Amino acid sequence: MDFGFSEEQEMLRSASRDFLAKECDIPYVRKMMDDERGYTDKVWRQMAELGWMGLTLPEAYGGSGLSFVDLVVVLEEMGRLVTPGPFFSTVAQGAVALLEGGSEAQKQAWLPKLAEGKLVATVAQLEPSGRWDADGIALEAKPDGGGYRLSGTKLFVPDGHTADLLIVAGRAPGSKGRDGVGLFLVDRTAKGVRTTLLKTMDQTRKLAEVTLENVAVGADRLLGAAGDGWRLLERIVDRGKVALCAEMCGGAQRVLDMSVEYAKVREQFGRPIGSFQAIQHKCANMLVEVESSKSITYYAGWAVANDVPEAPLAAAMAKAYCSDAYRHTAGEGIQIHGGIGFTWEHDMHLYFKRAKSSEVTFGDATWNREIVAQLINL
């Protein structure tokens, strides 16, 4: 039995790595960190021309019709260079939401634009409570005639300040828990919507606060069935977890590569530091974590791509493991580099900060281990 990637997937990996090394190198990353928008039209357009935006979308909507595993391949390469921009929010979240829950009219209206790179979309879930479960959804979605009025605040919305389309989770008045949750398609420029770019530790991934004040949306802007939004959101989050784990795998691999390379050339007491057992053991442990992260992520990618029953469990396991592994690997990489690893000029801090931001997105390891426990009936 062959557990490896196909020849076509390896070609996709190679092409992705070559493109990112040329167009999204570390100097570009640092420049975009200081840019409020966080990406350039040139790079975004090139990604669209490569077919990345519509990678997993059916051909009927302008996509390539590939699987989620193919997206994992691209995202892993993006993680190697902490690639900035709204690709994750648009492709791994927005496109998934529309494809999973959208009506045919909604798909026809939005997905071709997304595939062409003419639409940036994001999902707005987290609120000031900081909870990732259904009880964390408090934004009010009050029925109003044939539509709804949305009022509330969303925090840490990926690319919320630049997205054209906000997919907002709201709750019917008086509802609790998993019941009464809905997902609504909201234009960022709609009356009553206010977005504020947040100053966060990881400036390679822009996050925003989104406030909605009595925002009117029509019934045609409801994604999926009324009151059934939490089930849909769970599927979106599961796929987001796997996509984020793919990025974390790429970042952790790059940290390991940089650390091993440095350990071979940095000398102490007339010897490369890689000859000392303490450094060797650090690198060996990092390798175990990186390879284990890839194994669980690839399995989770297969699980969600094939929509198997254990997909939610696989996604939670992957997120729990990768959250700890990437943070630990990035921290060890800084220790191996010593004093220079702590400096702004060195790239290690970019990976450490991305590791920390990725750790808490969709819940940290503790949160996801609790999900695992619940899913296996403990």
Beta strands, then each sheet from edge to edge (+ up, - down):
strand 1: 121-124
strand 2: 140-144
strand 3: 147-158
strand 4: 165-171
strand 5: 181-187
strand 6: 193-197
strand 7: 207-217
strand 8: 222-223
strand 9: 267-268
strand 10: 271-272
sheet 1: 1+ 4+ 5- 8+
sheet 2: 2+ 3- 7+ 6-
sheet 3: 9+ 10-
end
